[in-house]
Amino acid sequence: MTAIRGVVFDFYGTLVRMIPPLPPDHRSIFARRGLVEAGRRWGDQWSVGPGEGEEHRAHSASERAYTAWERDRLRSRARACGVPADQLEELVAEVDRAMKDLHLALFDDVPGALAELRDRGVRVAVCSNWYWHLDRSLADVGLSDVIDVSVSSAWAGARKPHPLIYRTVLDRLGLTPQETVFVGDVWRPDVEGPLAAGMRAVHLWRADRAVDGQAPPLVPGAARISGLAELSDLLWSASATDPVRSG
């Protein structure tokens, strides 16, 4: 089997977690403006962004275009929920800020795992369904100097598991899918999508994971770990010719 030359990581839930102060519930933003019923219709604050696998290349041409598209989506949703026209712009601006005002911290096992990969000469990337400023978020948690390539869905024009975002990160790494392993905590975008793109995949199933439910059964080409401290052994100790086991 082709030697591993690159490892691509998901960002949230894999490398970083959210810490207090947490962003406000969107319903509280509506309630402060006397829009309780509109806030109820708005629903889950984490479901208002682009959908999993969505393509949006035309809107990813620039930061300005992408930000305008984000605001347009929020504006349309707020209007449909019954927000009056005279409150629309201020509410949309506040909701947009709240969605992106995330306080993040590295999981404890991240620095050691990344240092070991770099010591082995492996190229390291982050590929995330994220906002425009993924590079800023990486800098905030101290990862700028240890990540070779970063790809946000906002830049790539599509969200995992759309094939475009995987092609983008592979192109920027300068590697083939067969040389690359993808590591992440969410099954469809971090396992099924990379496998379909020709990469091998490692499903990270942390005890303190952000993902609820049971771990899906493993499929050929995928393996599972409970922490990044296990990654090196999984990739290299088992067999020089079969660095990612399935089963």
C-alpha positions as CSV (number, residue, x, y, z in Angstrom):
1,M,0.0,0.0,0.0
2,T,1.2,3.5,-0.8
3,A,3.1,5.2,2.0
4,I,1.3,8.0,4.0
5,R,2.7,11.4,3.1
6,G,-0.2,13.6,4.3
7,V,-2.8,13.6,7.1
8,V,-5.8,15.9,6.8
9,F,-7.8,16.8,10.0
10,D,-11.2,18.0,10.5
11,F,-11.2,21.1,12.8
12,Y,-14.1,21.4,15.3
13,G,-14.6,18.2,17.4
14,T,-11.3,16.8,16.2
15,L,-8.6,19.4,17.0
16,V,-10.6,22.0,18.9
17,R,-13.6,22.2,21.3
18,M,-15.8,25.0,22.4
19,I,-15.1,26.6,25.8
20,P,-17.0,29.3,27.8
21,P,-18.2,31.9,27.2
22,L,-20.5,30.1,24.8
23,P,-22.3,32.0,22.1
24,P,-25.8,33.1,23.0
25,D,-28.8,31.0,22.0
26,H,-30.3,32.7,19.0
27,R,-33.8,32.7,20.6
28,S,-32.4,35.1,23.3
29,I,-31.3,37.5,20.6
30,F,-34.9,37.5,19.2
31,A,-36.4,37.7,22.7
32,R,-34.4,40.9,23.6
33,R,-36.0,42.5,20.6
34,G,-39.5,41.4,21.5
35,L,-39.6,38.8,18.8
36,V,-40.3,35.7,20.8
37,E,-42.5,34.0,18.3
38,A,-40.1,34.6,15.4
39,G,-37.3,33.2,17.6
40,R,-39.4,30.0,18.1
41,R,-39.9,29.7,14.4
42,W,-36.2,30.3,13.8
43,G,-35.3,27.0,15.6
44,D,-31.9,25.5,16.3
45,Q,-29.1,28.0,16.0
46,W,-26.7,25.4,14.5
47,S,-29.0,24.6,11.6
48,V,-29.1,28.0,10.0
49,G,-25.9,27.8,7.9
50,P,-25.2,26.0,4.6
51,G,-26.2,22.4,4.5
52,E,-23.9,19.4,4.6
53,G,-22.5,18.7,1.1
54,E,-23.8,22.0,-0.3
55,E,-22.0,23.6,-3.2
56,H,-21.7,27.4,-3.4
57,R,-18.8,28.1,-5.7
58,A,-20.3,31.3,-7.1
59,H,-20.5,32.8,-3.6
60,S,-17.0,31.8,-2.7
61,A,-15.3,34.0,-5.2
62,S,-14.3,36.4,-2.5
63,E,-14.7,37.2,1.2
64,R,-17.1,40.0,0.3
65,A,-19.3,37.7,-1.9
66,Y,-19.3,34.9,0.7
67,T,-20.2,37.2,3.6
68,A,-23.0,38.8,1.5
69,W,-24.4,35.3,0.7
70,E,-24.3,34.4,4.4
71,R,-26.2,37.5,5.4
72,D,-28.7,37.0,2.5
73,R,-29.5,33.5,3.8
74,L,-30.0,34.8,7.4
75,R,-32.1,37.7,6.1
76,S,-34.4,35.4,4.1
77,R,-34.9,33.0,7.0
78,A,-35.6,35.8,9.4
79,R,-38.1,37.4,7.1
80,A,-39.8,34.0,6.7
81,C,-40.0,33.7,10.5
82,G,-41.9,37.0,10.7
83,V,-39.2,39.5,11.6
84,P,-40.4,43.0,10.7
85,A,-38.5,44.9,8.0
86,D,-37.5,47.7,10.4
87,Q,-35.7,45.1,12.6
88,L,-34.3,42.8,10.0
89,E,-30.8,44.3,9.3
90,E,-29.8,44.8,13.0
91,L,-31.0,41.3,13.9
92,V,-29.2,39.6,11.0
93,A,-26.0,41.4,11.9
94,E,-26.2,40.3,15.5
95,V,-27.0,36.7,14.7
96,D,-24.2,36.6,12.2
97,R,-21.7,37.9,14.8
98,A,-23.0,35.5,17.4
99,M,-22.6,32.5,15.1
100,K,-18.9,33.3,14.6
101,D,-18.0,34.5,18.1
102,L,-16.7,31.1,19.2
103,H,-14.2,30.5,21.9
104,L,-12.1,27.5,21.1
105,A,-9.3,25.5,22.7
106,L,-7.2,22.6,21.6
107,F,-7.9,19.1,22.8
108,D,-5.0,18.0,25.1
109,D,-3.7,15.3,22.6
110,V,-3.4,17.7,19.6
111,P,0.1,19.2,20.1
112,G,1.8,15.8,20.6
113,A,0.0,14.2,17.7
114,L,0.8,17.0,15.3
115,A,4.4,17.2,16.4
116,E,4.9,13.5,15.8
117,L,3.5,13.7,12.3
118,R,5.8,16.6,11.5
119,D,8.8,14.8,12.9
120,R,8.0,12.0,10.4
121,G,8.0,14.5,7.5
122,V,4.2,14.1,7.0
123,R,2.4,17.1,5.6
124,V,-0.5,18.2,7.8
125,A,-3.7,19.9,6.7
126,V,-7.0,21.0,8.1
127,C,-10.2,20.7,6.1
128,S,-13.3,22.1,7.7
129,N,-16.9,23.2,7.1
130,W,-16.1,26.6,8.5
131,Y,-16.5,30.3,8.0
132,W,-14.2,32.5,5.8
133,H,-11.6,33.1,8.5
134,L,-10.5,29.5,9.2
135,D,-6.9,30.9,9.2
136,R,-7.8,33.3,12.0
137,S,-9.3,30.5,14.0
138,L,-6.2,28.3,13.6
139,A,-4.0,31.2,14.7
140,D,-6.2,31.8,17.8
141,V,-5.5,28.3,19.0
142,G,-1.8,28.3,18.1
143,L,-1.9,26.0,15.0
144,S,-0.7,28.4,12.3
145,D,2.9,27.2,12.4
146,V,2.2,23.5,12.5
147,I,-0.4,23.3,9.7
148,D,0.9,23.1,6.1
149,V,-2.4,23.6,4.4
150,S,-5.9,24.8,5.5
151,V,-9.1,24.6,3.5
152,S,-12.4,26.1,4.6
153,S,-15.6,25.2,2.9
154,A,-16.1,29.0,2.5
155,W,-13.0,29.2,0.3
156,A,-13.4,25.9,-1.5
157,G,-17.0,26.5,-2.7
158,A,-18.5,23.4,-1.2
159,R,-19.0,21.7,2.2
160,K,-18.0,18.2,3.1
161,P,-18.8,15.7,1.9
162,H,-19.0,17.3,-1.5
163,P,-16.1,16.0,-3.6
164,L,-14.8,19.5,-4.4
165,I,-13.5,20.3,-1.0
166,Y,-11.5,17.0,-0.8
167,R,-10.0,17.7,-4.3
168,T,-9.1,21.2,-3.1
169,V,-7.2,20.1,0.0
170,L,-5.4,17.3,-2.0
171,D,-4.4,19.8,-4.7
172,R,-3.0,22.2,-2.1
173,L,-1.1,19.4,-0.4
174,G,0.3,18.2,-3.7
175,L,-0.6,14.6,-2.8
176,T,-2.7,11.8,-4.3
177,P,-5.6,10.4,-2.4
178,Q,-3.7,7.2,-1.9
179,E,-1.0,9.0,0.0
180,T,-3.4,10.8,2.3
181,V,-5.4,9.9,5.4
182,F,-8.3,11.9,6.7
183,V,-9.1,12.1,10.4
184,G,-12.3,13.4,11.8
185,D,-15.2,12.9,14.3
186,V,-18.3,13.0,12.0
187,W,-19.0,10.0,10.0
188,R,-20.4,11.3,6.7
189,P,-18.1,14.3,6.1
190,D,-15.0,12.8,7.7
191,V,-15.2,9.1,6.8
192,E,-17.6,8.5,3.9
193,G,-16.6,11.6,2.0
194,P,-12.9,11.0,2.2
195,L,-13.3,7.3,1.3
196,A,-15.3,8.2,-1.8
197,A,-12.5,10.6,-2.7
198,G,-10.0,7.7,-2.6
199,M,-8.4,8.6,0.8
200,R,-8.2,6.3,3.8
201,A,-10.1,7.5,6.8
202,V,-9.7,7.4,10.6
203,H,-12.9,8.0,12.6
204,L,-12.2,9.8,15.9
205,W,-14.7,8.8,18.5
206,R,-13.8,10.7,21.7
207,A,-15.3,10.0,25.0
208,D,-16.1,13.7,25.3
209,R,-17.2,14.0,21.7
210,A,-19.6,16.7,20.4
211,V,-21.4,14.0,18.3
212,D,-24.3,12.1,19.9
213,G,-25.4,8.5,19.2
214,Q,-23.5,5.3,18.5
215,A,-20.4,4.9,16.4
216,P,-21.3,3.5,12.9
217,P,-19.9,0.1,12.0
218,L,-16.5,0.4,10.3
219,V,-16.1,-0.1,6.6
220,P,-13.1,-1.1,4.5
221,G,-10.5,1.7,4.4
222,A,-11.6,3.1,7.7
223,A,-10.3,2.7,11.2
224,R,-11.4,4.1,14.6
225,I,-9.5,5.7,17.5
226,S,-10.6,7.3,20.8
227,G,-7.9,9.9,20.8
228,L,-5.2,11.4,18.7
229,A,-2.5,9.8,20.9
230,E,-3.5,6.5,19.2
231,L,-3.0,7.9,15.6
232,S,0.7,7.2,15.2
233,D,0.5,3.6,16.3
234,L,-2.5,3.1,14.0
235,L,-0.8,4.5,11.0
236,W,2.7,3.0,11.3
237,S,3.1,0.3,14.0
238,A,0.7,-2.3,12.7
239,S,2.2,-2.9,9.3
240,A,4.4,-1.0,6.9
241,T,2.2,-2.2,4.0
242,D,-1.2,-1.8,5.7
243,P,-1.0,1.5,7.7
244,V,-4.7,1.9,8.2
245,R,-6.6,-1.2,9.2
246,S,-10.3,-1.7,8.6
247,G,-12.6,-3.7,10.8
